[in-house]
Amino acid sequence: MKTLHLAMAAVAIAFVQPAQAGVNDPEVLIYRFNGVRALLGSPTPGTVFHCTNFSGATEMIRFVTRTQSGAISGNQALPISHLQTVTASFSNISTYSIDLILTIFNDLAIQGTTAIAATSASMFCTAMVMETNQLVPVGIALHAIRFNPAPGSQE
């Protein structure tokens, strides 16, 4: 009987696949930031986002920006490795290296929201409107609305 139990356990283990996330998984909405600001071609303040991946796998992260009226004005994505922090911004912030320069279409300036989606909810992001030509960070933190909390977290 013991041999039968061991054989059944071995068969069960053989068919169990490890849970894997990654760049081909469906995206889930993680955050929405209100008060996003972008003015193309100007050294005025712009919004900068910092996101870190804690999923254990390389994921895709997407930034979708909407204007004040709700129209989509930008939609960009990039891969983010496990424990990597990426910085995305509408302007070249001199105090941070930028991994993704966010663009907006059909608008020279926006004041609206940016939604952040990813192929895993195990991401943590912050955002702030910052002065662009400063040697030290000068800005205002934006409040985030969190959707789909990271597994095992209390936010």
N, CA, C and O atoms as a GROMACS GRO file, in nm:
protein
  620
    1MET      N    1   0.082  -0.119   0.000
    1MET     CA    2   0.000   0.000   0.000
    1MET      C    3   0.086   0.126   0.000
    1MET      O    4   0.055   0.225  -0.066
    2LYS      N    5   0.196   0.120   0.075
    2LYS     CA    6   0.286   0.234   0.081
    2LYS      C    7   0.346   0.262  -0.057
    2LYS      O    8   0.364   0.378  -0.095
    3THR      N    9   0.377   0.156  -0.132
    3THR     CA   10   0.431   0.172  -0.266
    3THR      C   11   0.329   0.240  -0.357
    3THR      O   12   0.367   0.323  -0.439
    4LEU      N   13   0.203   0.206  -0.344
    4LEU     CA   14   0.097   0.268  -0.423
    4LEU      C   15   0.088   0.418  -0.394
    4LEU      O   16   0.073   0.498  -0.486
    5HIS      N   17   0.095   0.455  -0.266
    5HIS     CA   18   0.091   0.596  -0.229
    5HIS      C   19   0.211   0.672  -0.286
    5HIS      O   20   0.197   0.784  -0.334
    6LEU      N   21   0.328   0.612  -0.280
    6LEU     CA   22   0.448   0.676  -0.334
    6LEU      C   23   0.438   0.691  -0.486
    6LEU      O   24   0.478   0.793  -0.540
    7ALA      N   25   0.384   0.590  -0.553
    7ALA     CA   26   0.368   0.597  -0.698
    7ALA      C   27   0.268   0.707  -0.735
    7ALA      O   28   0.292   0.781  -0.830
    8MET      N   29   0.158   0.718  -0.662
    8MET     CA   30   0.059   0.823  -0.688
    8MET      C   31   0.119   0.961  -0.664
    8MET      O   32   0.091   1.054  -0.739
    9ALA      N   33   0.200   0.975  -0.560
    9ALA     CA   34   0.264   1.104  -0.532
    9ALA      C   35   0.361   1.140  -0.644
    9ALA      O   36   0.369   1.257  -0.684
   10ALA      N   37   0.436   1.042  -0.694
   10ALA     CA   38   0.531   1.068  -0.801
   10ALA      C   39   0.459   1.113  -0.928
   10ALA      O   40   0.504   1.204  -0.997
   11VAL      N   41   0.346   1.048  -0.960
   11VAL     CA   42   0.268   1.086  -1.078
   11VAL      C   43   0.212   1.226  -1.061
   11VAL      O   44   0.213   1.305  -1.155
   12ALA      N   45   0.162   1.259  -0.942
   12ALA     CA   46   0.106   1.392  -0.917
   12ALA      C   47   0.213   1.499  -0.932
   12ALA      O   48   0.187   1.605  -0.991
   13ILE      N   49   0.332   1.474  -0.882
   13ILE     CA   50   0.441   1.572  -0.892
   13ILE      C   51   0.485   1.588  -1.037
   13ILE      O   52   0.519   1.699  -1.080
   14ALA      N   53   0.483   1.482  -1.112
   14ALA     CA   54   0.526   1.488  -1.252
   14ALA      C   55   0.435   1.577  -1.336
   14ALA      O   56   0.481   1.638  -1.433
   15PHE      N   57   0.308   1.585  -1.300
   15PHE     CA   58   0.213   1.664  -1.379
   15PHE      C   59   0.196   1.807  -1.329
   15PHE      O   60   0.128   1.887  -1.393
   16VAL      N   61   0.256   1.840  -1.217
   16VAL     CA   62   0.246   1.976  -1.165
   16VAL      C   63   0.350   2.063  -1.236
   16VAL      O   64   0.469   2.033  -1.232
   17GLN      N   65   0.305   2.169  -1.299
   17GLN     CA   66   0.393   2.263  -1.366
   17GLN      C   67   0.414   2.384  -1.276
   17GLN      O   68   0.318   2.428  -1.212
   18PRO      N   69   0.533   2.438  -1.270
   18PRO     CA   70   0.554   2.557  -1.189
   18PRO      C   71   0.475   2.675  -1.246
   18PRO      O   72   0.462   2.689  -1.368
   19ALA      N   73   0.424   2.759  -1.156
   19ALA     CA   74   0.352   2.878  -1.200
   19ALA      C   75   0.452   2.976  -1.257
   19ALA      O   76   0.548   3.015  -1.190
   20GLN      N   77   0.429   3.016  -1.381
   20GLN     CA   78   0.521   3.109  -1.445
   20GLN      C   79   0.442   3.226  -1.500
   20GLN      O   80   0.337   3.211  -1.562
   21ALA      N   81   0.495   3.341  -1.475
   21ALA     CA   82   0.436   3.461  -1.532
   21ALA      C   83   0.533   3.512  -1.638
   21ALA      O   84   0.645   3.462  -1.650
   22GLY      N   85   0.490   3.607  -1.712
   22GLY     CA   86   0.584   3.660  -1.809
   22GLY      C   87   0.523   3.755  -1.908
   22GLY      O   88   0.408   3.797  -1.896
   23VAL      N   89   0.604   3.788  -2.008
   23VAL     CA   90   0.568   3.892  -2.102
   23VAL      C   91   0.448   3.857  -2.189
   23VAL      O   92   0.388   3.947  -2.248
   24ASN      N   93   0.412   3.731  -2.199
   24ASN     CA   94   0.298   3.692  -2.283
   24ASN      C   95   0.168   3.675  -2.206
   24ASN      O   96   0.066   3.642  -2.266
   25ASP      N   97   0.170   3.698  -2.075
   25ASP     CA   98   0.048   3.688  -1.995
   25ASP      C   99  -0.043   3.807  -2.024
   25ASP      O  100   0.003   3.910  -2.073
   26PRO      N  101  -0.172   3.794  -1.994
   26PRO     CA  102  -0.262   3.908  -2.013
   26PRO      C  103  -0.227   4.020  -1.913
   26PRO      O  104  -0.182   3.993  -1.801
   27GLU      N  105  -0.247   4.142  -1.955
   27GLU     CA  106  -0.219   4.256  -1.867
   27GLU      C  107  -0.334   4.278  -1.769
   27GLU      O  108  -0.450   4.256  -1.802
   28VAL      N  109  -0.298   4.322  -1.649
   28VAL     CA  110  -0.397   4.361  -1.548
   28VAL      C  111  -0.369   4.506  -1.510
   28VAL      O  112  -0.253   4.549  -1.503
   29LEU      N  113  -0.475   4.580  -1.487
   29LEU     CA  114  -0.461   4.718  -1.444
   29LEU      C  115  -0.408   4.720  -1.300
   29LEU      O  116  -0.462   4.652  -1.213
   30ILE      N  117  -0.302   4.797  -1.278
   30ILE     CA  118  -0.243   4.804  -1.144
   30ILE      C  119  -0.268   4.939  -1.078
   30ILE      O  120  -0.314   4.945  -0.964
   31TYR      N  121  -0.240   5.047  -1.148
   31TYR     CA  122  -0.250   5.182  -1.091
   31TYR      C  123  -0.318   5.278  -1.187
   31TYR      O  124  -0.318   5.258  -1.309
   32ARG      N  125  -0.374   5.384  -1.129
   32ARG     CA  126  -0.413   5.502  -1.204
   32ARG      C  127  -0.366   5.623  -1.124
   32ARG      O  128  -0.392   5.635  -1.004
   33PHE      N  129  -0.295   5.712  -1.193
   33PHE     CA  130  -0.245   5.835  -1.132
   33PHE      C  131  -0.320   5.953  -1.193
   33PHE      O  132  -0.327   5.966  -1.315
   34ASN      N  133  -0.375   6.038  -1.108
   34ASN     CA  134  -0.444   6.158  -1.150
   34ASN      C  135  -0.350   6.277  -1.133
   34ASN      O  136  -0.264   6.276  -1.045
   35GLY      N  137  -0.364   6.379  -1.216
   35GLY     CA  138  -0.280   6.497  -1.206
   35GLY      C  139  -0.155   6.489  -1.289
   35GLY      O  140  -0.059   6.563  -1.267
   36VAL      N  141  -0.153   6.397  -1.387
   36VAL     CA  142  -0.039   6.380  -1.476
   36VAL      C  143  -0.028   6.504  -1.565
   36VAL      O  144  -0.128   6.558  -1.612
   37ARG      N  145   0.096   6.547  -1.587
   37ARG     CA  146   0.119   6.667  -1.667
   37ARG      C  147   0.230   6.641  -1.768
   37ARG      O  148   0.332   6.582  -1.735
   38ALA      N  149   0.208   6.687  -1.890
   38ALA     CA  150   0.310   6.677  -1.994
   38ALA      C  151   0.297   6.795  -2.087
   38ALA      O  152   0.186   6.831  -2.129
   39LEU      N  153   0.409   6.855  -2.120
   39LEU     CA  154   0.414   6.964  -2.216
   39LEU      C  155   0.533   6.937  -2.305
   39LEU      O  156   0.648   6.958  -2.265
   40LEU      N  157   0.507   6.890  -2.426
   40LEU     CA  158   0.615   6.847  -2.514
   40LEU      C  159   0.699   6.964  -2.561
   40LEU      O  160   0.648   7.073  -2.590
   41GLY      N  161   0.829   6.941  -2.568
   41GLY     CA  162   0.922   7.040  -2.619
   41GLY      C  163   0.944   7.157  -2.526
   41GLY      O  164   0.986   7.264  -2.570
   42SER      N  165   0.916   7.139  -2.398
   42SER     CA  166   0.930   7.249  -2.303
   42SER      C  167   1.005   7.202  -2.179
   42SER      O  168   0.989   7.087  -2.138
   43PRO      N  169   1.087   7.288  -2.119
   43PRO     CA  170   1.159   7.249  -1.998
   43PRO      C  171   1.074   7.265  -1.872
   43PRO      O  172   1.129   7.270  -1.761
   44THR      N  173   0.943   7.274  -1.886
   44THR     CA  174   0.856   7.289  -1.770
   44THR      C  175   0.837   7.155  -1.699
   44THR      O  176   0.876   7.051  -1.752
   45PRO      N  177   0.778   7.157  -1.581
   45PRO     CA  178   0.761   7.031  -1.505
   45PRO      C  179   0.684   6.926  -1.583
   45PRO      O  180   0.592   6.957  -1.659
   46GLY      N  181   0.722   6.800  -1.562
   46GLY     CA  182   0.655   6.686  -1.624
   46GLY      C  183   0.645   6.573  -1.524
   46GLY      O  184   0.709   6.575  -1.419
   47THR      N  185   0.564   6.474  -1.555
   47THR     CA  186   0.543   6.362  -1.464
   47THR      C  187   0.646   6.253  -1.489
   47THR      O  188   0.679   6.222  -1.603
   48VAL      N  189   0.694   6.196  -1.380
   48VAL     CA  190   0.789   6.085  -1.386
   48VAL      C  191   0.731   5.969  -1.304
   48VAL      O  192   0.675   5.991  -1.197
   49PHE      N  193   0.746   5.846  -1.356
   49PHE     CA  194   0.696   5.726  -1.291
   49PHE      C  195   0.814   5.634  -1.261
   49PHE      O  196   0.904   5.619  -1.344
   50HIS      N  197   0.815   5.573  -1.142
   50HIS     CA  198   0.914   5.472  -1.106
   50HIS      C  199   0.838   5.344  -1.072
   50HIS      O  200   0.745   5.348  -0.991
   51CYS      N  201   0.874   5.231  -1.134
   51CYS     CA  202   0.807   5.104  -1.109
   51CYS      C  203   0.910   4.994  -1.089
   51CYS      O  204   1.011   4.989  -1.159
   52THR      N  205   0.885   4.906  -0.992
   52THR     CA  206   0.973   4.793  -0.962
   52THR      C  207   0.893   4.664  -0.972
   52THR      O  208   0.779   4.656  -0.926
   53ASN      N  209   0.955   4.563  -1.032
   53ASN     CA  210   0.893   4.433  -1.053
   53ASN      C  211   0.939   4.335  -0.944
   53ASN      O  212   1.059   4.313  -0.927
   54PHE      N  213   0.844   4.277  -0.871
   54PHE     CA  214   0.873   4.179  -0.767
   54PHE      C  215   0.814   4.042  -0.800
   54PHE      O  216   0.795   3.960  -0.710
   55SER      N  217   0.785   4.015  -0.927
   55SER     CA  218   0.711   3.894  -0.964
   55SER      C  219   0.797   3.768  -0.971
   55SER      O  220   0.744   3.658  -0.960
   56GLY      N  221   0.927   3.783  -0.989
   56GLY     CA  222   1.013   3.667  -1.007
   56GLY      C  223   1.038   3.632  -1.153
   56GLY      O  224   1.109   3.536  -1.182
   57ALA      N  225   0.980   3.709  -1.245
   57ALA     CA  226   0.997   3.684  -1.388
   57ALA      C  227   0.998   3.817  -1.462
   57ALA      O  228   0.958   3.920  -1.406
   58THR      N  229   1.044   3.816  -1.585
   58THR     CA  230   1.037   3.936  -1.668
   58THR      C  231   0.892   3.957  -1.709
   58THR      O  232   0.825   3.864  -1.752
   59GLU      N  233   0.844   4.078  -1.694
   59GLU     CA  234   0.705   4.113  -1.723
   59GLU      C  235   0.702   4.228  -1.823
   59GLU      O  236   0.805   4.287  -1.855
   60MET      N  237   0.583   4.259  -1.871
   60MET     CA  238   0.561   4.379  -1.953
   60MET      C  239   0.485   4.479  -1.868
   60MET      O  240   0.394   4.442  -1.793
   61ILE      N  241   0.522   4.605  -1.879
   61ILE     CA  242   0.451   4.712  -1.809
   61ILE      C  243   0.408   4.815  -1.912
   61ILE      O  244   0.484   4.848  -2.003
   62ARG      N  245   0.286   4.866  -1.898
   62ARG     CA  246   0.228   4.957  -1.999
   62ARG      C  247   0.178   5.084  -1.931
   62ARG      O  248   0.122   5.080  -1.821
   63PHE      N  249   0.201   5.197  -1.998
   63PHE     CA  250   0.157   5.328  -1.952
   63PHE      C  251   0.058   5.383  -2.054
   63PHE      O  252   0.094   5.406  -2.169
   64VAL      N  253  -0.067   5.405  -2.011
   64VAL     CA  254  -0.170   5.459  -2.099
   64VAL      C  255  -0.215   5.593  -2.041
   64VAL      O  256  -0.268   5.599  -1.930
   65THR      N  257  -0.194   5.699  -2.117
   65THR     CA  258  -0.223   5.834  -2.070
   65THR      C  259  -0.348   5.887  -2.140
   65THR      O  260  -0.365   5.871  -2.260
   66ARG      N  261  -0.433   5.951  -2.060
   66ARG     CA  262  -0.555   6.012  -2.112
   66ARG      C  263  -0.553   6.161  -2.083
   66ARG      O  264  -0.499   6.206  -1.982
   67THR      N  265  -0.614   6.236  -2.173
   67THR     CA  266  -0.623   6.381  -2.157
   67THR      C  267  -0.728   6.416  -2.053
   67THR      O  268  -0.795   6.329  -1.997
   68GLN      N  269  -0.741   6.544  -2.028
   68GLN     CA  270  -0.840   6.594  -1.934
   68GLN      C  271  -0.981   6.554  -1.975
   68GLN      O  272  -1.067   6.532  -1.890
   69SER      N  273  -1.006   6.543  -2.106
   69SER     CA  274  -1.139   6.505  -2.156
   69SER      C  275  -1.159   6.353  -2.160
   69SER      O  276  -1.270   6.307  -2.186
   70GLY      N  277  -1.053   6.275  -2.134
   70GLY     CA  278  -1.065   6.129  -2.132
   70GLY      C  279  -1.015   6.059  -2.256
   70GLY      O  280  -1.015   5.936  -2.261
   71ALA      N  281  -0.974   6.134  -2.358
   71ALA     CA  282  -0.924   6.072  -2.480
   71ALA      C  283  -0.784   6.014  -2.458
   71ALA      O  284  -0.702   6.074  -2.389
   72ILE      N  285  -0.758   5.898  -2.518
   72ILE     CA  286  -0.624   5.837  -2.506
   72ILE      C  287  -0.525   5.923  -2.583
   72ILE      O  288  -0.547   5.957  -2.700
   73SER      N  289  -0.416   5.958  -2.515
   73SER     CA  290  -0.314   6.042  -2.578
   73SER      C  291  -0.177   5.974  -2.583
   73SER      O  292  -0.086   6.024  -2.648
   74GLY      N  293  -0.161   5.860  -2.516
   74GLY     CA  294  -0.035   5.787  -2.518
   74GLY      C  295  -0.055   5.644  -2.472
   74GLY      O  296  -0.138   5.617  -2.385
   75ASN      N  297   0.022   5.552  -2.531
   75ASN     CA  298   0.011   5.411  -2.496
   75ASN      C  299   0.144   5.344  -2.531
   75ASN      O  300   0.172   5.316  -2.647
   76GLN      N  301   0.226   5.319  -2.428
   76GLN     CA  302   0.358   5.260  -2.450
   76GLN      C  303   0.386   5.152  -2.348
   76GLN      O  304   0.336   5.157  -2.235
   77ALA      N  305   0.465   5.053  -2.388
   77ALA     CA  306   0.500   4.942  -2.300
   77ALA      C  307   0.648   4.912  -2.309
   77ALA      O  308   0.714   4.946  -2.407
   78LEU      N  309   0.700   4.846  -2.206
   78LEU     CA  310   0.838   4.799  -2.208
   78LEU      C  311   0.852   4.680  -2.115
   78LEU      O  312   0.776   4.667  -2.019
   79PRO      N  313   0.950   4.591  -2.141
   79PRO     CA  314   0.975   4.478  -2.052
   79PRO      C  315   1.046   4.526  -1.926
   79PRO      O  316   1.124   4.622  -1.929
   80ILE      N  317   1.019   4.458  -1.816
   80ILE     CA  318   1.083   4.490  -1.689
   80ILE      C  319   1.122   4.359  -1.621
   80ILE      O  320   1.036   4.274  -1.595
   81SER      N  321   1.249   4.343  -1.592
   81SER     CA  322   1.302   4.220  -1.531
   81SER      C  323   1.268   4.214  -1.382
   81SER      O  324   1.232   4.315  -1.322
   82HIS      N  325   1.281   4.096  -1.326
   82HIS     CA  326   1.260   4.076  -1.182
   82HIS      C  327   1.354   4.166  -1.103
   82HIS      O  328   1.474   4.169  -1.128
   83LEU      N  329   1.299   4.239  -1.008
   83LEU     CA  330   1.368   4.332  -0.919
   83LEU      C  331   1.425   4.455  -0.990
   83LEU      O  332   1.496   4.535  -0.928
   84GLN      N  333   1.395   4.472  -1.118
   84GLN     CA  334   1.439   4.591  -1.190
   84GLN      C  335   1.344   4.706  -1.159
   84GLN      O  336   1.224   4.686  -1.143
   85THR      N  337   1.399   4.826  -1.151
   85THR     CA  338   1.320   4.947  -1.140
   85THR      C  339   1.335   5.025  -1.269
   85THR      O  340   1.446   5.051  -1.313
   86VAL      N  341   1.223   5.061  -1.330
   86VAL     CA  342   1.226   5.141  -1.452
   86VAL      C  343   1.169   5.279  -1.422
   86VAL      O  344   1.086   5.297  -1.333
   87THR      N  345   1.217   5.376  -1.498
   87THR     CA  346   1.170   5.513  -1.485
   87THR      C  347   1.116   5.556  -1.621
   87THR      O  348   1.185   5.546  -1.723
   88ALA      N  349   0.992   5.604  -1.620
   88ALA     CA  350   0.928   5.654  -1.742
   88ALA      C  351   0.887   5.798  -1.717
   88ALA      O  352   0.837   5.832  -1.610
   89SER      N  353   0.909   5.883  -1.818
   89SER     CA  354   0.879   6.024  -1.800
   89SER      C  355   0.839   6.087  -1.932
   89SER      O  356   0.877   6.039  -2.039
   90PHE      N  357   0.762   6.195  -1.924
   90PHE     CA  358   0.724   6.271  -2.042
   90PHE      C  359   0.834   6.368  -2.084
   90PHE      O  360   0.832   6.419  -2.196
   91SER      N  361   0.928   6.394  -1.996
   91SER     CA  362   1.036   6.486  -2.028
   91SER      C  363   1.166   6.432  -1.970
   91SER      O  364   1.164   6.341  -1.887
   92ASN      N  365   1.276   6.487  -2.013
   92ASN     CA  366   1.406   6.440  -1.968
   92ASN      C  367   1.438   6.499  -1.832
   92ASN      O  368   1.482   6.613  -1.822
   93ILE      N  369   1.414   6.422  -1.727
   93ILE     CA  370   1.439   6.465  -1.590
   93ILE      C  371   1.588   6.446  -1.562
   93ILE      O  372   1.637   6.334  -1.568
   94SER      N  373   1.659   6.553  -1.532
   94SER     CA  374   1.805   6.543  -1.517
   94SER      C  375   1.847   6.469  -1.391
   94SER      O  376   1.962   6.426  -1.382
   95THR      N  377   1.759   6.453  -1.292
   95THR     CA  378   1.797   6.385  -1.168
   95THR      C  379   1.784   6.233  -1.176
   95THR      O  380   1.832   6.164  -1.087
   96TYR      N  381   1.722   6.180  -1.281
   96TYR     CA  382   1.704   6.035  -1.298
   96TYR      C  383   1.740   5.994  -1.440
   96TYR      O  384   1.724   6.071  -1.534
   97SER      N  385   1.791   5.872  -1.453
   97SER     CA  386   1.805   5.818  -1.588
   97SER      C  387   1.669   5.765  -1.631
   97SER      O  388   1.599   5.703  -1.551
   98ILE      N  389   1.632   5.789  -1.754
   98ILE     CA  390   1.499   5.754  -1.803
   98ILE      C  391   1.508   5.629  -1.890
   98ILE      O  392   1.587   5.623  -1.983
   99ASP      N  393   1.426   5.527  -1.858
   99ASP     CA  394   1.420   5.405  -1.936
   99ASP      C  395   1.320   5.416  -2.051
   99ASP      O  396   1.336   5.349  -2.154
  100LEU      N  397   1.218   5.499  -2.035
  100LEU     CA  398   1.116   5.516  -2.137
  100LEU      C  399   1.070   5.661  -2.139
  100LEU      O  400   1.016   5.712  -2.041
  101ILE      N  401   1.092   5.727  -2.253
  101ILE     CA  402   1.038   5.861  -2.272
  101ILE      C  403   0.895   5.844  -2.322
  101ILE      O  404   0.873   5.793  -2.432
  102LEU      N  405   0.800   5.885  -2.242
  102LEU     CA  406   0.659   5.873  -2.278
  102LEU      C  407   0.623   5.981  -2.379
  102LEU      O  408   0.661   6.098  -2.363
  103THR      N  409   0.550   5.943  -2.480
  103THR     CA  410   0.506   6.038  -2.582
  103THR      C  411   0.355   6.050  -2.576
  103THR      O  412   0.285   5.959  -2.533
  104ILE      N  413   0.307   6.163  -2.620
  104ILE     CA  414   0.163   6.185  -2.631
  104ILE      C  415   0.132   6.220  -2.775
  104ILE      O  416   0.208   6.293  -2.839
  105PHE      N  417   0.022   6.168  -2.828
  105PHE     CA  418  -0.012   6.196  -2.967
  105PHE      C  419  -0.120   6.302  -2.974
  105PHE      O  420  -0.206   6.314  -2.886
  106ASN      N  421  -0.113   6.378  -3.081
  106ASN     CA  422  -0.214   6.478  -3.115
  106ASN      C  423  -0.232   6.587  -3.009
  106ASN      O  424  -0.330   6.662  -3.014
  107ASP      N  425  -0.140   6.597  -2.916
  107ASP     CA  426  -0.149   6.698  -2.812
  107ASP      C  427  -0.010   6.755  -2.787
  107ASP      O  428   0.088   6.681  -2.783
  108LEU      N  429  -0.003   6.884  -2.769
  108LEU     CA  430   0.123   6.944  -2.728
  108LEU      C  431   0.134   6.945  -2.576
  108LEU      O  432   0.244   6.943  -2.519
  109ALA      N  433   0.019   6.948  -2.511
  109ALA     CA  434   0.017   6.951  -2.365
  109ALA      C  435  -0.102   6.869  -2.316
  109ALA      O  436  -0.208   6.869  -2.377
  110ILE      N  437  -0.083   6.802  -2.206
  110ILE     CA  438  -0.194   6.731  -2.144
  110ILE      C  439  -0.192   6.754  -1.994
  110ILE      O  440  -0.090   6.784  -1.933
  111GLN      N  441  -0.308   6.739  -1.940
  111GLN     CA  442  -0.328   6.739  -1.796
  111GLN      C  443  -0.434   6.634  -1.776
  111GLN      O  444  -0.551   6.658  -1.809
  112GLY      N  445  -0.399   6.518  -1.722
  112GLY     CA  446  -0.496   6.411  -1.714
  112GLY      C  447  -0.454   6.298  -1.623
  112GLY      O  448  -0.407   6.322  -1.512
  113THR      N  449  -0.470   6.174  -1.671
  113THR     CA  450  -0.440   6.056  -1.591
  113THR      C  451  -0.353   5.960  -1.671
  113THR      O  452  -0.352   5.961  -1.794
  114THR      N  453  -0.279   5.878  -1.598
  114THR     CA  454  -0.205   5.768  -1.659
  114THR      C  455  -0.240   5.641  -1.584
  114THR      O  456  -0.231   5.635  -1.462
  115ALA      N  457  -0.280   5.539  -1.660
  115ALA     CA  458  -0.306   5.407  -1.604
  115ALA      C  459  -0.182   5.321  -1.630
  115ALA      O  460  -0.121   5.330  -1.736
  116ILE      N  461  -0.145   5.240  -1.531
  116ILE     CA  462  -0.032   5.149  -1.546
  116ILE      C  463  -0.086   5.008  -1.535
  116ILE      O  464  -0.150   4.971  -1.437
  117ALA      N  465  -0.060   4.929  -1.640
  117ALA     CA  466  -0.100   4.788  -1.643
  117ALA      C  467   0.027   4.705  -1.660
  117ALA      O  468   0.128   4.755  -1.710
  118ALA      N  469   0.020   4.579  -1.620
  118ALA     CA  470   0.136   4.491  -1.635
  118ALA      C  471   0.087   4.347  -1.645
  118ALA      O  472  -0.030   4.318  -1.619
  119THR      N  473   0.178   4.259  -1.682
  119THR     CA  474   0.145   4.117  -1.692
  119THR      C  475   0.151   4.049  -1.556
  119THR      O  476   0.135   3.927  -1.548
  120SER      N  477   0.175   4.125  -1.449
  120SER     CA  478   0.172   4.074  -1.313
  120SER      C  479   0.131   4.188  -1.220
  120SER      O  480   0.169   4.303  -1.242
  121ALA      N  481   0.055   4.156  -1.116
  121ALA     CA  482   0.019   4.256  -1.017
  121ALA      C  483   0.133   4.280  -0.919
  121ALA      O  484   0.123   4.369  -0.834
  122SER      N  485   0.241   4.204  -0.929
  122SER     CA  486   0.354   4.218  -0.837
  122SER      C  487   0.448   4.330  -0.881
  122SER      O  488   0.567   4.310  -0.901
  123MET      N  489   0.391   4.448  -0.895
  123MET     CA  490   0.465   4.569  -0.931
  123MET      C  491   0.428   4.676  -0.830
  123MET      O  492   0.316   4.680  -0.780
  124PHE      N  493   0.523   4.762  -0.802
  124PHE     CA  494   0.498   4.877  -0.716
  124PHE      C  495   0.547   5.001  -0.790
  124PHE      O  496   0.660   5.005  -0.839
  125CYS      N  497   0.460   5.103  -0.796
  125CYS     CA  498   0.492   5.223  -0.872
  125CYS      C  499   0.464   5.348  -0.790
  125CYS      O  500   0.377   5.350  -0.704
  126THR      N  501   0.541   5.451  -0.819
  126THR     CA  502   0.518   5.584  -0.764
  126THR      C  503   0.524   5.682  -0.881
  126THR      O  504   0.575   5.650  -0.988
  127ALA      N  505   0.471   5.802  -0.858
  127ALA     CA  506   0.475   5.906  -0.961
  127ALA      C  507   0.482   6.042  -0.895
  127ALA      O  508   0.434   6.062  -0.784
  128MET      N  509   0.545   6.136  -0.968
  128MET     CA  510   0.548   6.274  -0.921
  128MET      C  511   0.565   6.368  -1.038
  128MET      O  512   0.621   6.332  -1.142
  129VAL      N  513   0.515   6.487  -1.020
  129VAL     CA  514   0.538   6.593  -1.117
  129VAL      C  515   0.666   6.661  -1.072
  129VAL      O  516   0.676   6.707  -0.958
  130MET      N  517   0.764   6.668  -1.163
  130MET     CA  518   0.896   6.717  -1.125
  130MET      C  519   0.942   6.832  -1.214
  130MET      O  520   0.902   6.844  -1.330
  131GLU      N  521   1.027   6.915  -1.157
  131GLU     CA  522   1.100   7.016  -1.233
  131GLU      C  523   1.203   6.942  -1.317
  131GLU      O  524   1.266   6.848  -1.269
  132THR      N  525   1.223   6.983  -1.440
  132THR     CA  526   1.311   6.908  -1.530
  132THR      C  527   1.458   6.948  -1.521
  132THR      O  528   1.544   6.862  -1.539
  133ASN      N  529   1.489   7.071  -1.494
  133ASN     CA  530   1.628   7.116  -1.500
  133ASN      C  531   1.687   7.140  -1.361
  133ASN      O  532   1.747   7.244  -1.336
  134GLN      N  533   1.670   7.046  -1.272
  134GLN     CA  534   1.721   7.058  -1.136
  134GLN      C  535   1.826   6.950  -1.110
  134GLN      O  536   1.818   6.841  -1.165
  135LEU      N  537   1.924   6.981  -1.026
  135LEU     CA  538   2.025   6.882  -0.990
  135LEU      C  539   1.978   6.788  -0.880
  135LEU      O  540   2.029   6.677  -0.866
  136VAL      N  541   1.882   6.832  -0.802
  136VAL     CA  542   1.821   6.747  -0.698
  136VAL      C  543   1.672   6.734  -0.730
  136VAL      O  544   1.615   6.824  -0.791
  137PRO      N  545   1.609   6.624  -0.690
  137PRO     CA  546   1.466   6.607  -0.720
  137PRO      C  547   1.381   6.716  -0.654
  137PRO      O  548   1.386   6.734  -0.532
  138VAL      N  549   1.304   6.786  -0.733
  138VAL     CA  550   1.209   6.887  -0.685
  138VAL      C  551   1.076   6.854  -0.750
  138VAL      O  552   1.063   6.860  -0.872
  139GLY      N  553   0.976   6.818  -0.668
  139GLY     CA  554   0.849   6.783  -0.728
  139GLY      C  555   0.739   6.762  -0.627
  139GLY      O  556   0.756   6.784  -0.507
  140ILE      N  557   0.626   6.718  -0.678
  140ILE     CA  558   0.508   6.692  -0.597
  140ILE      C  559   0.464   6.548  -0.623
  140ILE      O  560   0.443   6.510  -0.738
  141ALA      N  561   0.452   6.469  -0.517
  141ALA     CA  562   0.409   6.330  -0.532
  141ALA      C  563   0.262   6.325  -0.573
  141ALA      O  564   0.181   6.404  -0.526
  142LEU      N  565   0.230   6.230  -0.661
  142LEU     CA  566   0.091   6.209  -0.704
  142LEU      C  567   0.032   6.092  -0.629
  142LEU      O  568   0.100   5.993  -0.602
  143HIS      N  569  -0.095   6.103  -0.596
  143HIS     CA  570  -0.166   5.996  -0.527
  143HIS      C  571  -0.203   5.887  -0.628
  143HIS      O  572  -0.253   5.916  -0.737
  144ALA      N  573  -0.179   5.762  -0.590
  144ALA     CA  574  -0.211   5.649  -0.678
  144ALA      C  575  -0.337   5.579  -0.630
  144ALA      O  576  -0.359   5.565  -0.510
  145ILE      N  577  -0.417   5.536  -0.724
  145ILE     CA  578  -0.528   5.445  -0.694
  145ILE      C  579  -0.479   5.307  -0.735
  145ILE      O  580  -0.444   5.286  -0.851
  146ARG      N  581  -0.476   5.212  -0.640
  146ARG     CA  582  -0.424   5.078  -0.668
  146ARG      C  583  -0.540   4.985  -0.703
  146ARG      O  584  -0.640   4.980  -0.632
  147PHE      N  585  -0.524   4.913  -0.813
  147PHE     CA  586  -0.615   4.808  -0.854
  147PHE      C  587  -0.537   4.678  -0.844
  147PHE      O  588  -0.415   4.681  -0.853
  148ASN      N  589  -0.601   4.566  -0.825
  148ASN     CA  590  -0.534   4.435  -0.823
  148ASN      C  591  -0.412   4.435  -0.731
  148ASN      O  592  -0.299   4.438  -0.781
  149PRO      N  593  -0.430   4.433  -0.600
  149PRO     CA  594  -0.316   4.436  -0.507
  149PRO      C  595  -0.219   4.322  -0.532
  149PRO      O  596  -0.257   4.215  -0.580
  150ALA      N  597  -0.094   4.346  -0.498
  150ALA     CA  598   0.008   4.243  -0.509
  150ALA      C  599  -0.028   4.129  -0.414
  150ALA      O  600  -0.073   4.155  -0.302
  151PRO      N  601  -0.010   4.004  -0.456
  151PRO     CA  602  -0.044   3.890  -0.371
  151PRO      C  603   0.028   3.898  -0.237
  151PRO      O  604   0.149   3.921  -0.232
  152GLY      N  605  -0.046   3.879  -0.129
  152GLY     CA  606   0.010   3.877   0.005
  152GLY      C  607   0.038   4.015   0.063
  152GLY      O  608   0.102   4.026   0.168
  153SER      N  609  -0.009   4.122  -0.003
  153SER     CA  610   0.019   4.256   0.049
  153SER      C  611  -0.108   4.319   0.104
  153SER      O  612  -0.220   4.280   0.070
  154GLN      N  613  -0.088   4.418   0.190
  154GLN     CA  614  -0.197   4.500   0.240
  154GLN      C  615  -0.165   4.643   0.203
  154GLN      O  616  -0.066   4.699   0.250
  155GLU      N  617  -0.249   4.702   0.119
  155GLU     CA  618  -0.221   4.839   0.077
  155GLU      C  619  -0.333   4.930   0.119
  155GLU      O  620  -0.329   5.050   0.092
   0.00000   0.00000   0.00000
